[in-house]
Amino acid sequence: MRIFVVFAHPEHRSFNGALLRIAVETLEAADHDVRVSDLYAMGFDPTSGRHNFTSVRDPDYFKQQLEELHATEVGGFVPAIEEELEKLEWCDLMIWQFPLWWFGLPAILKGWVDRVFAMGRTYGGGRFYEEGIFAGKRSFISLTTGGPAAAYEHGGFNGDIDPILRPIQRGMLRFVGFDVLAPHIVFGPAHQSDQDLRAALYAYAQRLRQIESESPIDVGEY
Ligand SMILES: Cc1cc2nc3c(=O)[nH]c(=O)nc-3n(C[C@H](O)[C@H](O)[C@H](O)COP(=O)(O)OP(=O)(O)OC[C@H]3O[C@@H](n4cnc5c(N)ncnc54)[C@H](O)[C@@H]3O)c2cc1C
């Protein structure tokens, strides 16, 4: 498979960094082609604006989605976005590796979605969800939390994790057509023993070795 990993953590020695490394090692050892977008290392700019485009549809009033439609027609995305779009189009499986920040994506990854998931090129014209442009491709999110697993159960301190992940899994990945595999969650790595963390890395590698045989999950509705 062609596998695209988007990594959003500012520290390579973090547990997220360890999860990224074990993923790349394991997937390459299984003969998959792997490409990584390391957003902090790339200095990826998460803000959107006219700088997303080399083309201009309306010079007087900036409306991002209309500029995206136009850029799709004329090839008007700047290289920083065009390169990410090409990785999306290239891959069979996409993985996002990130820490849960404020019940959501770190801003750098949210901004990557805001800029790269462009209207026309990644959705629109009746192409959403099962008929989406990326239908047939698969994806999953691999994340860590600060809180322990018990905090993310129904009725727990923070509440059920599934609705927290739904805007990402349904509103972003499924919206543009990706099938979504089960999220891979390591709860509270900062509070786990070294032995448990090594076991978590091993378990992730085991999962990745069989990732081709996994079936998508139902991400649910709002
Ligand atoms: C802005 C912000 C918002 C946040 N919002 C939330 C929130 O909404 N909900 C929530 O639950 N949490 C939240 N957090 C906490 C955050 O999710 C966790 O701090 C993060 O997920 C922990 O992952 P990490 O990779 O940063 O771990 P780290 O703290 O970097 O690592 C944890 C442990 O892993 C060890 N480790 C690293 N590499 C290896 C290795 N190869 N083998 C074994 N051990 C290793 C490290 O030594 C460390 O002890 C927030 C944090 C921030 C900064």
PDBQT file of the ligand as one rigid body, heavy atoms in Angstrom, charges set to zero:
ROOT
HETATM    1  C1  LIG A 301      -2.654  22.772  24.200  1.00  0.00    +0.000 C 
HETATM    2  C2  LIG A 301      -2.931  21.444  24.869  1.00  0.00    +0.000 A 
HETATM    3  C3  LIG A 301      -4.225  21.012  24.962  1.00  0.00    +0.000 A 
HETATM    4  C4  LIG A 301      -4.499  19.758  25.523  1.00  0.00    +0.000 A 
HETATM    5  N1  LIG A 301      -5.800  19.322  25.565  1.00  0.00    +0.000 NA
HETATM    6  C5  LIG A 301      -6.063  18.077  26.044  1.00  0.00    +0.000 A 
HETATM    7  C6  LIG A 301      -7.399  17.561  26.031  1.00  0.00    +0.000 A 
HETATM    8  O1  LIG A 301      -8.348  18.181  25.549  1.00  0.00    +0.000 OA
HETATM    9  N2  LIG A 301      -7.608  16.321  26.533  1.00  0.00    +0.000 N 
HETATM   10  C7  LIG A 301      -6.584  15.573  27.060  1.00  0.00    +0.000 A 
HETATM   11  O2  LIG A 301      -6.827  14.430  27.493  1.00  0.00    +0.000 OA
HETATM   12  N3  LIG A 301      -5.318  16.038  27.074  1.00  0.00    +0.000 NA
HETATM   13  C8  LIG A 301      -5.032  17.259  26.577  1.00  0.00    +0.000 A 
HETATM   14  N4  LIG A 301      -3.731  17.708  26.551  1.00  0.00    +0.000 N 
HETATM   15  C9  LIG A 301      -2.657  16.781  26.962  1.00  0.00    +0.000 C 
HETATM   16  C10 LIG A 301      -2.045  16.068  25.754  1.00  0.00    +0.000 C 
HETATM   17  O3  LIG A 301      -3.046  15.376  25.021  1.00  0.00    +0.000 OA
HETATM   18  C11 LIG A 301      -0.989  15.048  26.207  1.00  0.00    +0.000 C 
HETATM   19  O4  LIG A 301       0.028  15.774  26.868  1.00  0.00    +0.000 OA
HETATM   20  C12 LIG A 301      -0.409  14.290  25.039  1.00  0.00    +0.000 C 
HETATM   21  O5  LIG A 301      -1.408  13.559  24.367  1.00  0.00    +0.000 OA
HETATM   22  C13 LIG A 301       0.664  13.310  25.513  1.00  0.00    +0.000 C 
HETATM   23  O6  LIG A 301       1.358  12.792  24.399  1.00  0.00    +0.000 OA
HETATM   24  P1  LIG A 301       2.887  13.214  24.142  1.00  0.00    +0.000 P 
HETATM   25  O7  LIG A 301       3.352  12.533  22.892  1.00  0.00    +0.000 OA
HETATM   26  O8  LIG A 301       3.028  14.687  24.189  1.00  0.00    +0.000 OA
HETATM   27  O9  LIG A 301       3.545  12.502  25.402  1.00  0.00    +0.000 OA
HETATM   28  P2  LIG A 301       4.899  12.843  26.175  1.00  0.00    +0.000 P 
HETATM   29  O10 LIG A 301       4.520  13.592  27.401  1.00  0.00    +0.000 OA
HETATM   30  O11 LIG A 301       5.903  13.412  25.252  1.00  0.00    +0.000 OA
HETATM   31  O12 LIG A 301       5.383  11.385  26.500  1.00  0.00    +0.000 OA
HETATM   32  C14 LIG A 301       4.829  10.603  27.509  1.00  0.00    +0.000 C 
HETATM   33  C15 LIG A 301       5.868   9.625  27.990  1.00  0.00    +0.000 C 
HETATM   34  O13 LIG A 301       6.290   8.800  26.902  1.00  0.00    +0.000 OA
HETATM   35  C16 LIG A 301       7.677   8.538  27.091  1.00  0.00    +0.000 C 
HETATM   36  N5  LIG A 301       8.279   8.083  25.843  1.00  0.00    +0.000 N 
HETATM   37  C17 LIG A 301       8.636   8.814  24.762  1.00  0.00    +0.000 A 
HETATM   38  N6  LIG A 301       9.193   8.011  23.837  1.00  0.00    +0.000 NA
HETATM   39  C18 LIG A 301       9.188   6.744  24.332  1.00  0.00    +0.000 A 
HETATM   40  C19 LIG A 301       9.602   5.477  23.833  1.00  0.00    +0.000 A 
HETATM   41  N7  LIG A 301      10.163   5.362  22.628  1.00  0.00    +0.000 N 
HETATM   42  N8  LIG A 301       9.409   4.404  24.598  1.00  0.00    +0.000 NA
HETATM   43  C20 LIG A 301       8.831   4.494  25.806  1.00  0.00    +0.000 A 
HETATM   44  N9  LIG A 301       8.431   5.685  26.352  1.00  0.00    +0.000 NA
HETATM   45  C21 LIG A 301       8.594   6.776  25.605  1.00  0.00    +0.000 A 
HETATM   46  C22 LIG A 301       8.206   9.886  27.569  1.00  0.00    +0.000 C 
HETATM   47  O14 LIG A 301       9.462   9.714  28.197  1.00  0.00    +0.000 OA
HETATM   48  C23 LIG A 301       7.121  10.310  28.548  1.00  0.00    +0.000 C 
HETATM   49  O15 LIG A 301       7.353   9.784  29.825  1.00  0.00    +0.000 OA
HETATM   50  C24 LIG A 301      -3.431  18.966  26.033  1.00  0.00    +0.000 A 
HETATM   51  C25 LIG A 301      -2.118  19.444  25.945  1.00  0.00    +0.000 A 
HETATM   52  C26 LIG A 301      -1.867  20.673  25.378  1.00  0.00    +0.000 A 
HETATM   53  C27 LIG A 301      -0.434  21.165  25.290  1.00  0.00    +0.000 C 
ENDROOT
TORSDOF 0
